Amino acid sequence: MNPGISRLHKIFQCRNSSSIQSIPRIYLNPNLDGFLHFGLKILIWGLLFLVRANQRALDSKSMAPGGNIYEDATESCADSGISSLRLCGSAGGRLGVASNSGVHELLKCPVCLTIMCPPIHQCPNGHTICVVCKTKVQNICPMCREELGNIRCLALEKVAESVELPCKYHCYGCQDILPYHSRMRHEKSCKRRGYNCPYAGVECPVTGDIPFIVAHLKADHNVDMHDGSSFNHRYVKPNPHEIENATWMLTVFNCFGYQFCLHFEAFHLGTAPVYMAFLRFMGDENDANKFSYSLEVGGNGRKMKWQGIPRSIRDSHKMVRDSLDGLIITRNVALFFSGGDRQELKLKVSGRIWKEQC
């Protein structure tokens, strides 16, 4: 059996004999040379034929004793929060529709379940794995436990470079089908890519679409959720002279069909202790630019006001803070606004969000 084929037995186990005779439609990059286009189709059909024709001849040496390693790897991947990618194909090369093509299964990594791109590695028994997961499994094949080494599967690499593949953010709604090189560029700026958790103060690794992130903030970070476009918050600190880099509060506001994150922090700007409040938009920059907001703080008959555009959560929390894009109050001014003997910080911050007229 050719290298790179044996791991595909498990994927293409047919449930009935009629499925062996069905040949899937294969969509290749239409810009390829005609002879190369035809040759690659023959290569892929040959790979699929070998896999399906030999589905019952699984090599017992390919599996380690004690069960199905492929299923174990998949389950552990699911437990860690990595979801499988729903794949589709399109003859047009732009918008994808469901397809019965098994070509995408040929390129699916057995560990992370995403499409493999060159370089694609394989073990001596022909089981393939993506370059990212090769490091994660400590250079040991997850299928047969053989050492992976540095063997490349050139046949699958040619296939990966030639076929059109769905964007890896298909699970978030992107329907684009792109050639290999265009796909990598597209995914770096795909509008459907997941958002990072905007919670500050900890390095939260969670990513997802906006509804998922909102639910995550509420359930896992106990963030306060409020409806409405105006707000009043009071921030109190017993000993403001012991200022440290800290996130005091994150509040999420639901208005105009979107969500906004209000941050209030204490940190040092150079050697000066300051407080900063700013707003972030839970969405992309293009939508963020449709809104404006104002923040106001005051006391003892004085006021400070800030007006700006909310920053998209595509920009990291640190990036927004370091750019000083928000209401900044020095400690002395904050204590003046607090009144009393200046031994306790009592800041009242009010604000409003509105939608700009197009």
N, C-alpha and C positions, 0 to 999 in steps of 0.2 A: 504494500500500500504506500502511496506517495506521502512524503512528509507534509504536515499541515492538514491532513485529512482526518486522522483518527479521532480527534476530539469532536469532530462534527457528527459522528455516529449518534451521539446522545441527543444532539439538537434535532436531527432529522429522522428520528425514529418515527416510522409511519404508523398510523393507527389502522389503516386498511391497505390492501394491496393496490387499490386503484390509485392511491396517492403516489405510488412509486412511478407510475407511468406519466404523471402530470409534469410538464416542464414549465417552470415559472417564466413569466415575462421578465426580461432584464432590460433596465434602462441605463444606457451608457451616455457619456458626454457626446452630444451630437457633433461637436467640433473635431472629433478624432478623425484621423485618416481612415478612409473606407476599409482598406485591407486590415489595419490594426483594429478597427471597430469590430469587424467580422471575426478576427482571430481571438479577440478577448471574449467575445460571446461563446465561441467554441470552447475556450479554456474554462470559462465559468460553468457551462453546461456539463463539461467533462468532470469537473470537480463535484458538482451536484449528483451526477450519475454514479460516480464511484462511491460517494457517501451513502446514497440510498440503496444502491445495489448490494452493498456490504453491511447494511445496518445490523444484521443479525450475527455478524462475525466479529463482535467486539473482542478485542484482544484482552484476555484476562490479566495480562501484565500491565495493562494501562491503568488498572484500578488498584489502589492500595487496599490491603485487607481491612475489613471492618465497615464497609459501606461505600456509598456513592460520594466521592470527594467533590464532584462537580456540584451536587446539591448542597453539600456542606458549605462550600465556598460561597454559593449564591445566598444561602440563608444568613451566613455571617455578614455578608454585604448588606442585606436588607436590615439586619439588626442594627447596623451602624448608621442607618439613615440614608443609604444610597439607594435611590429608586431606579427601577429598570426603565429604559427609554422606549416609549411606544414609537415604532418606526413606520415610515410610509414611503412610497415612491411616486414619482411623477414623470410622465414622458415629456412634459413641457419644460422641466428644469426650473420651475419657479414655485408654483403652489402645489403641495403634495396631496394626494388622495390615497386611501387605503389600497395596498397592493398585496398580492399573495407571493411576491418575490422572496426567495430564500437567500438572495445575495447578501442582504443586510445581516442575516444570521451567520453567514460565513465570516463576517468581519466583527462579530460581537465578541468582546473580551469575556472569558468565563468568570472573571472575578468581579469587575465593576459593571459588566453588562452594557457598556457603551461601545460605540463603533471604534475599532482600532484604526489608527493612522500610522503610516511609516514613522519610525522603524517598528516592524512587527517581529517579535522574537518567538522562537519555538524550541521545545525540548527535543532530545534525540528521538522520541516516539512520535513527534509531529504535533503535539498539543501547542497551540499558539496562545500568546498573551500580549497585552499592550505594554508599552515601555514604562508607563507609570506603575502599573501593578507588578511588573517584574521586580522592582525594588521592594514593594510592599510585602511580597511573598518570600523575600530574602533569597531570591534567585533559585527557588525550588518550585518545580512545576506543581500547581495545585491539583492536577489530575492524576499524575502517576508518581509524584514525589522524586522524579529524576532531577538532576541538576540542569538548570536551563542553559547555562553557558552564554555564548554570544552568537548562536545560530540565528540567522535571519530567514524569514519565510518570504522569499522574493516574489513568489507567485501571488500571494495575497496582497503584498505591497503594490504590485501592478494593478490588481483589481481595485484596491482602495484609491489609487491615483486616477483611475479611469471612470469609475461609476459616479453617479450623482447621489449624494447622501443627504438625509434630512439634518437640519440644525439640531444640535444636542439639546436645545431648549424647546424642543417640540412639546415636552410635557407641560410647559408654561404657555403654549399656544402658538409658537412660531411654526408656520407651515412652509417655510422656504426649503427648497431642495437645491443643493448647490454642488458643483464639482469640489474635489478635495481641497485644492489650494484656496479657492474662493470661500469655502466653508469656514476655514480657520480664521480668515480675516473677518468674515461676517460675525462669527460667534464672539469676537472681542468687543463688539459694539451692538450686539443684538438687543433690540428694544424689549424683547421678551425674556431676557436673562434674569435669573433670580436676584433679589435684593438681599444685601447683608442686613443682619439684625442691627437696628440703629441704637440699641441700648449702650450707653457709655459707662465707663468705669471698669468694665470687664471685657475680655476678648471673647465675645460670644460667636461661635462658629456657625450658627444657624443661618441658612439662606432659604428663600422661597418667594412666592408671589406676595402681593400686598395683603390679601385676606389672611394668608397663613402667618405672615409676620405680625399682623395686628393681634391675632389669636395667641401667638407665642408670647408677645409682650405682656398680654393680660394674664396668661396662665403661668408663665415661667418667671417673669420678672415683676409681677404684681404692679404693673404700671396703671395709674389712674386713667380712666377713659371718660371724656366729657363730650357732650353734644353742644354745639353752638360755636359762634364765631367771635365771641368776646369773652374775656376772662379776667379774674382778679386773684392773684396768689400772694400769700405772705410767707416770706422766708425768715426763719428765726435761727440764730446761732448763739448759745450762751457765752462763748468765749471767742469772739472774732479775731483776737490777736494771735491765736494759734492756727492761722490759715494754712491749709495744705491743699495740694492738688486733689480736688474731690468733685464728684458729681452729686449735687444735692437732690435734684429732682428731674424726672422725665415725665411729662404729661402728654397724652395724646388727645387731640381734639378732632371730632368728626363734624365737618361742615362742607357744604357745596358738593357733597358726594365724594369727598376725599378725606384723607387723614393728615394731620400736621403734628409734629413733635416739638414741644417746648422744652428747651434745655436751660438749666440755671446751674452755674458752676463757680467754684472758687479756685484760683490758681495764681501763680506768680508771673507777672509780665516783666521779664528781666528780674530786678530785685524788688519791684513794687507789687504788693498783694492787691489783687483786683477780683471783682465779681463780674460775671458775664452772662447775659441772657440772649438766646437766639432761637429762631424757629427753623425747622426743617420740614420739607414737603415729602410725603411718602409716595413717590412716583418719579418720573423722569423730569429732566430739566425743562423740556419744552412745555410741559404742563405746569411746572413750578412758576415759570415766568408769567403765567396768567393771573397770578395772585400777588398781593402786597400785604404787609402787616406793619403794625406799629406797637412799640413797647414804651411804657411810661413808668418812671419811678420818681418819688418825691417825698417831701416832708418839710416841716417848718416853713411853709409858704413857698418852697422852691420845687422845681420840676426838672427832670431830664427826660428827653424823648428821643426815640430812635424809630426811623421808618426805613424799611428795606423790602427786598424780595426773598422769600424763603428759599433756602438752598435744598436741592434734591438730596435724598439720602444716598444717591450714587456717590456723592462726595462724602468721604469718611468724616466721622465726628471730629477727629483731630485736625483734618484739613480745614474744616469750617472754623474751628476754634483758633487755630494758628493764623488764619487770615484776618482775625479780629472782625469778622462780619456779623456784628451784633451790638447790643447795648452793653457798654463797658463802664463799670463804676469802680473808682478807686476805693480802698478801704476807708480812708478818711471821709470821703464824701458819703459813703454808705452809712457810716456811723453818725454823721451829721443829720442825714435823713431819718435815722432811727430815733433821734432825740434822747432825752434822759441824760444819764451820766456816761454814755458811750461805752458801757461795759457789756452791752448786749446788742446784737444785730437784729433789727426788726425792719425788714424791707417789704414794702408792698409794691408788687409789680402788676400793672394792668396792661391789657393789650387788646388788639382787635385784628381780625383777618378779613380781607375783602377781595372780591374778584374784580380785576380791571376790565373796563369795557373794551371790547375788541374793535 
